[in-house]
Amino acid sequence: MTTTPGGPTGTGEPWMSEHPAPDGSAGSSYAGQTGGGATARGPAGAQSGPATEGPDHADPSHVSVGQLMGEISNDLSTLMRQELQLAKAELTVEAKQAGAAAGMLAGAGYAGHLLVLFLSFTLWGFLSGPMGWGWAGVVVSVLWAVVAAVLALVGRSKLRQVNPKPEQTVETIQETPAALKGQAGSHR
């Protein structure tokens, strides 16, 4: 933010700090919000300072292409670092939530196991009246053996349907060199 010599009132204060911002906030905080390459303008709309962003940014007409490319490279690397930091922060929050959810699911699985165990004991006790404890235990065991066999067969058949090769990724990787050369779609 540049100041106008003397300003509208002759006090040497920046013009923007004397007038309220459009949103009703104080002028001094608004003056810092001019952002990027914006320059402050006086009451008549006249520019009060040069169109530069700071001491390290020279007039673009006097900057070499190499310097501009260097600044672009620095800006891109800064942007990438900031994006990676943001991604890490988001993933940390998501990982904590996923960990809590996994813990709850593990607890639910253990509670379900206990439920099945005690229902099995109940069935064993119920069947022990007509056929005795031994035969009732055998019936409950055979029942669980059938359930385990069915689950194993269904799981095995579904596992055989899984294709471990990522087809779309392989196809995209094969197209990348041609796309970089400007020959997109040559592998299709």
C-alpha positions as CSV (number, residue, x, y, z in Angstrom):
1,M,0.0,0.0,0.0
2,T,1.4,3.3,-1.0
3,T,0.6,6.6,0.6
4,T,-0.3,9.8,-1.1
5,P,1.9,12.7,0.1
6,G,-0.3,14.7,2.3
7,G,-3.4,12.6,1.4
8,P,-6.7,14.4,0.9
9,T,-6.5,16.0,4.4
10,G,-2.7,16.7,4.2
11,T,-1.9,14.4,7.1
12,G,0.4,12.0,5.3
13,E,-1.9,9.1,6.1
14,P,-2.9,6.6,3.4
15,W,-6.1,7.5,1.7
16,M,-7.6,4.0,2.2
17,S,-7.1,4.2,6.0
18,E,-9.2,7.4,6.3
19,H,-12.3,6.0,4.6
20,P,-14.4,3.0,5.6
21,A,-14.2,-0.1,3.4
22,P,-17.3,-1.0,1.3
23,D,-18.2,-3.8,3.7
24,G,-18.3,-1.4,6.6
25,S,-15.0,-2.6,8.2
26,A,-12.2,-0.2,9.2
27,G,-10.3,1.4,6.4
28,S,-6.9,0.3,7.7
29,S,-7.8,-3.4,7.4
30,Y,-9.4,-2.7,4.1
31,A,-6.2,-1.1,2.9
32,G,-4.3,-4.4,3.5
33,Q,-6.9,-6.3,1.5
34,T,-6.1,-4.6,-1.8
35,G,-4.2,-7.9,-2.7
36,G,-2.0,-8.9,-5.6
37,G,-1.1,-6.2,-8.0
38,A,-3.8,-3.8,-6.9
39,T,-2.8,-0.2,-6.3
40,A,-4.6,2.3,-4.1
41,R,-6.5,5.0,-5.8
42,G,-7.4,8.4,-4.4
43,P,-10.8,10.0,-4.2
44,A,-10.7,11.0,-7.9
45,G,-9.6,7.6,-9.0
46,A,-6.1,8.7,-9.7
47,Q,-3.4,6.0,-9.1
48,S,-1.4,6.9,-6.0
49,G,1.6,4.5,-6.5
50,P,3.4,2.5,-9.1
51,A,1.8,-0.8,-10.4
52,T,4.3,-3.1,-8.7
53,E,3.7,-5.7,-6.0
54,G,6.8,-5.0,-4.0
55,P,10.5,-4.3,-4.1
56,D,11.4,-7.7,-5.5
57,H,9.1,-7.4,-8.5
58,A,10.3,-5.1,-11.2
59,D,8.4,-3.7,-14.0
60,P,7.5,-6.7,-16.3
61,S,8.7,-4.9,-19.4
62,H,12.2,-4.8,-18.0
63,V,12.4,-8.4,-16.8
64,S,14.1,-11.1,-18.9
65,V,12.2,-14.3,-19.9
66,G,14.6,-16.3,-17.8
67,Q,13.7,-14.3,-14.7
68,L,10.0,-14.6,-15.4
69,M,10.4,-18.4,-15.9
70,G,12.3,-18.5,-12.6
71,E,9.6,-16.7,-10.8
72,I,7.0,-19.0,-12.4
73,S,9.0,-22.0,-11.3
74,N,9.3,-20.7,-7.8
75,D,5.6,-19.9,-7.6
76,L,4.7,-23.4,-8.9
77,S,7.0,-25.1,-6.4
78,T,5.5,-22.9,-3.6
79,L,2.0,-23.8,-4.8
80,M,2.9,-27.5,-4.9
81,R,4.4,-27.4,-1.4
82,Q,1.3,-25.7,0.0
83,E,-1.0,-28.1,-1.8
84,L,1.0,-31.1,-0.3
85,Q,0.7,-29.5,3.2
86,L,-3.0,-29.1,2.7
87,A,-3.4,-32.7,1.5
88,K,-1.4,-33.9,4.5
89,A,-3.5,-32.0,6.9
90,E,-6.7,-33.2,5.3
91,L,-5.5,-36.8,5.2
92,T,-4.5,-36.6,8.9
93,V,-8.0,-35.5,9.8
94,E,-9.5,-38.2,7.6
95,A,-7.1,-40.9,9.0
96,K,-8.1,-40.0,12.6
97,Q,-11.8,-40.3,11.6
98,A,-11.2,-43.6,9.8
99,G,-9.3,-44.9,12.8
100,A,-12.1,-44.1,15.1
101,A,-14.6,-45.7,12.7
102,A,-12.4,-48.8,12.4
103,G,-12.2,-49.1,16.2
104,M,-16.0,-48.9,16.4
105,L,-16.4,-51.5,13.7
106,A,-13.9,-53.8,15.5
107,G,-15.9,-53.4,18.7
108,A,-19.1,-54.2,16.8
109,G,-17.5,-57.3,15.3
110,Y,-16.4,-58.5,18.7
111,A,-19.9,-57.9,20.1
112,G,-21.3,-59.8,17.1
113,H,-19.0,-62.7,17.8
114,L,-20.1,-62.8,21.4
115,L,-23.7,-62.7,20.3
116,V,-23.2,-65.7,18.0
117,L,-21.4,-67.5,20.7
118,F,-24.1,-67.1,23.3
119,L,-26.9,-67.8,20.7
120,S,-25.0,-71.1,20.0
121,F,-24.9,-71.9,23.7
122,T,-28.6,-71.1,23.9
123,L,-29.4,-73.4,21.0
124,W,-27.2,-76.1,22.5
125,G,-29.1,-75.8,25.8
126,F,-32.4,-75.9,24.1
127,L,-31.5,-79.0,22.1
128,S,-30.0,-80.7,25.1
129,G,-33.5,-81.4,26.5
130,P,-34.8,-83.8,23.8
131,M,-31.4,-85.3,22.7
132,G,-28.9,-84.8,25.5
133,W,-25.9,-82.5,25.9
134,G,-23.5,-84.4,23.7
135,W,-25.8,-84.7,20.6
136,A,-27.0,-81.2,21.0
137,G,-23.3,-80.0,20.9
138,V,-22.7,-82.1,17.7
139,V,-25.8,-80.6,16.0
140,V,-24.7,-77.0,16.8
141,S,-21.1,-77.8,15.6
142,V,-22.4,-79.3,12.3
143,L,-24.6,-76.2,11.9
144,W,-21.6,-73.9,12.2
145,A,-19.5,-76.2,9.9
146,V,-22.2,-75.8,7.2
147,V,-22.2,-72.0,7.6
148,A,-18.4,-71.9,7.4
149,A,-18.3,-74.1,4.3
150,V,-20.9,-71.9,2.5
151,L,-19.1,-68.7,3.4
152,A,-15.7,-70.2,2.2
153,L,-17.1,-71.4,-1.1
154,V,-18.8,-68.0,-1.8
155,G,-15.7,-66.1,-0.8
156,R,-13.5,-68.3,-3.0
157,S,-15.7,-67.8,-6.0
158,K,-15.7,-64.0,-5.6
159,L,-12.0,-64.0,-5.1
160,R,-11.5,-65.7,-8.4
161,Q,-13.5,-63.0,-10.1
162,V,-11.0,-60.3,-8.9
163,N,-8.6,-59.0,-11.5
164,P,-5.4,-57.8,-9.8
165,K,-4.2,-56.0,-13.0
166,P,-5.4,-52.4,-13.1
167,E,-6.6,-52.3,-16.7
168,Q,-7.4,-48.6,-16.9
169,T,-4.1,-47.6,-15.3
170,V,-2.1,-49.8,-17.7
171,E,-4.0,-48.3,-20.7
172,T,-3.5,-44.7,-19.5
173,I,0.2,-45.3,-18.9
174,Q,0.6,-46.7,-22.4
175,E,-1.1,-43.6,-23.9
176,T,1.1,-41.1,-21.9
177,P,4.2,-41.1,-24.2
178,A,2.0,-40.6,-27.3
179,A,0.0,-37.9,-25.6
180,L,3.2,-36.0,-24.7
181,K,4.3,-36.1,-28.3
182,G,0.9,-34.8,-29.4
183,Q,-0.4,-38.1,-30.8
184,A,-3.3,-38.6,-28.4
185,G,-5.5,-41.6,-29.1
186,S,-2.9,-43.6,-31.1
187,H,-3.1,-46.7,-28.8
188,R,-6.9,-47.0,-28.9
